[in-house]
Amino acid sequence: MSGLLLVARRELGAYLNTAWGYVVVAAVLVVDGLLFNAFAMGSTARYSSDVLEDFFYFSFGTTVIAAVLLTMRLIAEERQTGTIVLMDASPLTDWQVVGGKFLSALTFLGGMTLLTAYMPALIMVNGKVSVGHILAGYAGLLLVGSASAAIGTFGSALARSQMVAAIISGVMVLFMLVSWLLARVTDPPLDDIFSYLSLFDRHFQPFMRGRINVEDVIFYLSVTFVFLLLSTRVLSARRWR
């Protein structure tokens, strides 16, 4: 555990001491703010719950994109700069390396997500929204961020450069986003499988509407675990190559 936290602290410091992390946070806050003002708030009277749903709808997209951008450097950068040799020679296990890097990205992503809390607070100025609805929506964003960060970590483990890592992760995330479309054009049992794999359509919409379903929580945690496990296997295979 100490090794995992050591890696997490090192990687978190890399986010805080370089411009890249701040650029991603600034971009997300600007885009979220513009979308919230232009579409969620709108120019006509609307129910506060509908405005909040739209906020979480937009935030889903920016959170997923931010997760891919923040994780593309985690392992690919080590390989690109040659420092992966030092990492392989360290007494750290593959799980500690992967877990620590993922934890740093998730911590940074979680802090970025919480910085958007002023937007739901603005809704309360002229309307009423349930605190439970807000908490459920943010729980969904953190779970989506966790799953997307795990996918990004796996993509970074596969790639030799950060750009390739971003492309690989983006393709995998995109597949899981549009899998609900595949569910519509395939026959059983594939339609159920594709529907279940959807990051947004089946599993995030309940959070967006203020509901927390155990099935959806398990789905996001399972995706996180599977892709972190795959990342560990990739690192282990490369170390013994």
C-alpha positions as CSV (number, residue, x, y, z in Angstrom):
1,M,0.0,0.0,0.0
2,S,2.9,2.4,0.8
3,G,4.3,1.8,-2.7
4,L,1.0,2.6,-4.3
5,L,0.6,5.8,-2.4
6,L,4.2,6.8,-3.2
7,V,3.5,6.4,-6.9
8,A,0.1,8.2,-6.6
9,R,1.8,11.2,-4.8
10,R,4.5,11.4,-7.4
11,E,2.0,11.4,-10.3
12,L,-0.3,13.8,-8.6
13,G,2.7,16.1,-8.2
14,A,3.3,15.8,-11.9
15,Y,-0.2,17.0,-12.6
16,L,0.2,20.0,-10.2
17,N,3.7,21.0,-11.3
18,T,3.1,21.0,-15.1
19,A,0.8,23.1,-17.2
20,W,-1.0,20.1,-18.8
21,G,-3.2,19.4,-15.7
22,Y,-4.3,23.0,-15.4
23,V,-5.0,23.3,-19.1
24,V,-7.4,20.3,-18.9
25,V,-9.1,21.7,-15.8
26,A,-9.4,25.2,-17.4
27,A,-10.8,23.8,-20.6
28,V,-13.4,21.6,-18.8
29,L,-14.6,24.5,-16.6
30,V,-14.9,26.8,-19.6
31,V,-16.7,24.3,-21.8
32,D,-19.0,23.3,-18.9
33,G,-19.7,26.9,-18.1
34,L,-20.5,27.8,-21.7
35,L,-22.8,24.8,-22.2
36,F,-24.5,25.4,-18.9
37,N,-25.2,29.0,-19.7
38,A,-26.2,28.4,-23.4
39,F,-28.2,25.3,-23.2
40,A,-29.0,24.2,-19.6
41,M,-30.1,27.6,-18.3
42,G,-31.5,28.7,-21.7
43,S,-33.6,31.8,-22.3
44,T,-37.0,30.3,-21.3
45,A,-38.4,29.2,-18.0
46,R,-37.7,25.6,-17.2
47,Y,-38.0,23.2,-14.3
48,S,-35.0,23.2,-12.1
49,S,-34.7,19.4,-12.3
50,D,-34.5,19.6,-16.1
51,V,-31.7,22.2,-15.9
52,L,-29.8,20.0,-13.5
53,E,-30.3,16.9,-15.8
54,D,-28.8,18.9,-18.7
55,F,-25.9,20.0,-16.6
56,F,-25.0,16.4,-15.8
57,Y,-25.6,15.4,-19.4
58,F,-22.9,17.9,-20.6
59,S,-20.6,17.1,-17.6
60,F,-20.6,13.5,-18.6
61,G,-19.0,14.3,-21.9
62,T,-16.4,16.6,-20.5
63,T,-15.5,14.2,-17.7
64,V,-14.9,11.3,-20.1
65,I,-12.8,13.5,-22.4
66,A,-10.8,14.9,-19.4
67,A,-10.2,11.3,-18.1
68,V,-8.7,10.3,-21.5
69,L,-6.5,13.4,-21.7
70,L,-5.3,13.1,-18.1
71,T,-4.4,9.4,-18.3
72,M,-2.7,9.2,-21.7
73,R,0.6,10.2,-20.2
74,L,0.6,7.8,-17.2
75,I,2.6,4.9,-18.6
76,A,3.1,5.9,-22.3
77,E,5.2,8.9,-21.1
78,E,7.5,6.6,-19.1
79,R,8.0,4.5,-22.3
80,Q,8.4,7.5,-24.5
81,T,11.1,9.1,-22.3
82,G,12.8,5.8,-21.4
83,T,12.1,6.1,-17.6
84,I,10.1,2.9,-17.8
85,V,13.5,1.1,-17.3
86,L,13.8,2.7,-13.9
87,M,10.2,1.7,-13.1
88,D,10.8,-1.9,-14.1
89,A,14.0,-2.0,-11.9
90,S,12.1,-0.6,-8.9
91,P,10.8,-2.9,-6.1
92,L,7.3,-1.8,-6.9
93,T,4.8,-4.4,-8.1
94,D,2.9,-3.9,-11.4
95,W,-0.3,-3.5,-9.4
96,Q,1.3,-0.8,-7.2
97,V,2.4,1.1,-10.3
98,V,-0.9,0.8,-12.1
99,G,-3.0,1.5,-9.0
100,G,-0.9,4.5,-8.0
101,K,-1.0,6.1,-11.4
102,F,-4.7,5.5,-11.7
103,L,-5.4,6.9,-8.2
104,S,-3.5,10.1,-9.0
105,A,-5.5,10.6,-12.2
106,L,-8.8,9.8,-10.4
107,T,-7.9,12.2,-7.5
108,F,-7.1,15.0,-9.9
109,L,-10.2,14.3,-12.0
110,G,-12.4,14.2,-8.8
111,G,-11.0,17.6,-7.7
112,M,-11.8,19.0,-11.2
113,T,-15.3,17.6,-11.1
114,L,-16.0,19.2,-7.7
115,L,-14.9,22.6,-9.0
116,T,-18.1,22.6,-11.1
117,A,-20.3,22.5,-8.0
118,Y,-21.0,26.2,-8.3
119,M,-23.2,25.5,-11.4
120,P,-25.8,23.5,-9.5
121,A,-25.6,26.1,-6.8
122,L,-26.6,28.7,-9.3
123,I,-29.8,26.8,-10.0
124,M,-30.8,27.2,-6.4
125,V,-30.7,30.9,-6.7
126,N,-33.9,31.0,-8.7
127,G,-35.2,27.5,-8.2
128,K,-35.3,24.4,-6.1
129,V,-33.4,21.2,-6.6
130,S,-33.0,18.2,-4.4
131,V,-29.6,17.8,-2.7
132,G,-30.0,14.1,-3.3
133,H,-30.4,14.8,-7.0
134,I,-27.1,16.7,-7.0
135,L,-25.3,14.1,-4.9
136,A,-26.5,11.3,-7.2
137,G,-25.4,13.2,-10.3
138,Y,-21.9,13.8,-8.9
139,A,-21.7,10.2,-7.8
140,G,-22.4,9.2,-11.3
141,L,-19.8,11.6,-12.7
142,L,-17.1,10.2,-10.3
143,L,-18.0,6.6,-11.3
144,V,-17.9,7.5,-15.0
145,G,-14.6,9.2,-14.4
146,S,-13.2,6.2,-12.6
147,A,-14.2,3.8,-15.5
148,S,-12.9,6.2,-18.1
149,A,-9.6,6.7,-16.2
150,A,-9.2,3.0,-16.0
151,I,-9.7,2.6,-19.8
152,G,-7.3,5.5,-20.3
153,T,-4.7,3.8,-18.1
154,F,-5.0,0.6,-20.1
155,G,-4.6,2.6,-23.4
156,S,-1.5,4.2,-21.9
157,A,-0.1,0.8,-21.0
158,L,-0.6,-0.4,-24.6
159,A,0.9,2.6,-26.4
160,R,4.5,3.8,-26.9
161,S,3.5,7.5,-27.1
162,Q,1.0,9.7,-25.5
163,M,-0.8,10.5,-28.7
164,V,-1.3,6.9,-29.6
165,A,-2.5,6.2,-26.0
166,A,-5.1,9.0,-26.4
167,I,-6.3,7.5,-29.7
168,I,-6.5,3.9,-28.3
169,S,-8.3,5.1,-25.2
170,G,-10.6,7.3,-27.2
171,V,-11.6,4.5,-29.5
172,M,-12.4,2.1,-26.6
173,V,-14.4,4.8,-24.8
174,L,-16.3,5.7,-28.0
175,F,-17.2,2.0,-28.6
176,M,-18.7,1.8,-25.1
177,L,-20.6,5.1,-25.7
178,V,-22.2,4.0,-29.0
179,S,-22.7,0.3,-28.0
180,W,-26.4,1.1,-27.4
181,L,-26.7,1.8,-31.1
182,L,-25.3,-1.6,-31.9
183,A,-27.9,-3.1,-29.5
184,R,-30.6,-1.7,-31.7
185,V,-29.4,-3.4,-34.8
186,T,-28.3,-6.8,-33.4
187,D,-30.3,-9.8,-32.3
188,P,-30.4,-11.5,-28.9
189,P,-28.3,-12.2,-26.9
190,L,-25.9,-9.7,-28.5
191,D,-28.3,-6.8,-28.1
192,D,-28.4,-7.3,-24.3
193,I,-24.6,-7.4,-24.2
194,F,-24.1,-4.2,-26.2
195,S,-26.8,-2.5,-24.2
196,Y,-25.2,-3.4,-20.9
197,L,-21.8,-2.1,-22.1
198,S,-23.1,1.4,-22.8
199,L,-21.3,3.9,-20.6
200,F,-24.1,6.5,-20.9
201,D,-27.4,5.3,-22.3
202,R,-28.2,2.5,-19.8
203,H,-26.1,3.3,-16.8
204,F,-25.6,7.0,-16.4
205,Q,-29.1,8.3,-17.2
206,P,-30.5,7.2,-13.8
207,F,-27.7,9.2,-12.0
208,M,-28.5,12.2,-14.2
209,R,-32.1,12.0,-13.0
210,G,-31.2,11.7,-9.3
211,R,-31.4,7.9,-8.9
212,I,-28.6,5.6,-7.8
213,N,-29.0,2.0,-8.9
214,V,-26.8,-0.8,-7.4
215,E,-26.6,-2.4,-10.9
216,D,-25.1,0.8,-12.4
217,V,-22.6,1.3,-9.5
218,I,-21.5,-2.3,-9.9
219,F,-21.1,-1.8,-13.7
220,Y,-18.8,1.2,-13.4
221,L,-16.7,-0.4,-10.6
222,S,-16.4,-3.6,-12.7
223,V,-15.2,-1.7,-15.7
224,T,-12.7,0.0,-13.5
225,F,-11.4,-3.2,-12.1
226,V,-11.2,-5.1,-15.4
227,F,-9.3,-2.4,-17.2
228,L,-6.9,-1.9,-14.3
229,L,-6.3,-5.7,-14.2
230,L,-5.6,-5.6,-18.0
231,S,-3.2,-2.8,-17.5
232,T,-1.4,-4.8,-14.9
233,R,-1.2,-7.8,-17.2
234,V,0.2,-5.6,-20.0
235,L,2.9,-4.2,-17.7
236,S,3.8,-7.6,-16.5
237,A,4.0,-9.0,-20.1
238,R,6.3,-6.1,-21.2
239,R,8.5,-6.5,-18.1
240,W,9.2,-10.2,-18.9
241,R,9.6,-9.6,-22.7
